[in-house]
Amino acid sequence: AMALALAHDTVTDYVFATGTKTPVREFLRLAAAAAGFEPEFSGAGLDETCRDRKSGQEIAKVAPQFFRPNDTSSLIGDPRRLKQATGWKGSRDVGAIAESMMRADIDRRKAGHTDY
């Protein structure tokens, strides 16, 4: 998609997205599973945590500074302009994207990069 956008004659902004709604909790579940965890959620709101079912290790918790004070309507990336302009067709679902991102982070960590 990026190569198609860069090669396009018209310069404009594009949204690279799946066009599907994926809650943060679900994306975390997918990424944690790709890293070999068995994610289990407990609590609610600011007290919600995610632990690995096997080890009990805390994987994630809600950070108050990132919690939205006011709920918003569903935010879904709309890639229609990109598709119309370039003919791009997405080939990966959110699960594959989460797994790819997690694998890249794991590989960076194994290579000694800890600056993220």
C-alpha positions, -999 to 999 in steps of 0.1 A, spaced: 0 0 0 28 24 9 46 18 -24 14 23 -44 6 56 -25 42 69 -31 40 60 -68 6 77 -73 6 109 -94 -15 129 -69 0 138 -35 -27 135 -8 -33 121 26 -43 84 28 -55 63 57 -39 29 59 -64 8 78 -84 -24 78 -117 -6 80 -128 -28 109 -135 -19 145 -111 -35 169 -112 -25 206 -79 -20 223 -86 -50 246 -89 -72 216 -58 -59 199 -39 -65 232 -53 -101 234 -41 -108 198 -7 -93 204 -2 -111 237 -12 -144 222 13 -139 194 40 -135 221 30 -168 237 9 -155 265 -26 -166 275 -42 -132 282 -68 -130 309 -86 -97 318 -99 -87 352 -113 -56 367 -129 -27 349 -122 8 339 -91 23 355 -87 -9 375 -86 -33 346 -55 -55 342 -44 -83 319 -24 -112 332 -9 -143 316 -32 -172 327 -2 -196 328 23 -176 349 1 -150 366 25 -123 352 9 -89 347 10 -82 309 -8 -48 309 -29 -24 329 -48 6 322 -27 38 324 -49 67 337 -30 92 315 -42 74 284 -78 68 295 -103 89 276 -122 112 300 -151 113 276 -162 83 255 -161 88 218 -181 73 190 -164 43 174 -132 52 156 -127 31 125 -100 39 99 -115 44 65 -91 33 37 -115 40 8 -95 69 -6 -64 48 -7 -82 19 -24 -99 41 -50 -67 60 -59 -43 31 -60 -64 -1 -64 -49 -15 -32 -67 -43 -15 -58 -52 20 -46 -87 25 -42 -90 63 -67 -89 91 -62 -73 125 -49 -106 140 -22 -109 114 -12 -73 118 -10 -76 156 11 -108 152 35 -91 128 39 -61 151 46 -83 181 71 -104 161 89 -72 150 91 -60 187 103 -94 199 130 -95 171 141 -59 180 144 -69 217 164 -100 208 187 -78 187 194 -57 218 172 -27 210 154 -15 241 147 21 231 109 18 228 
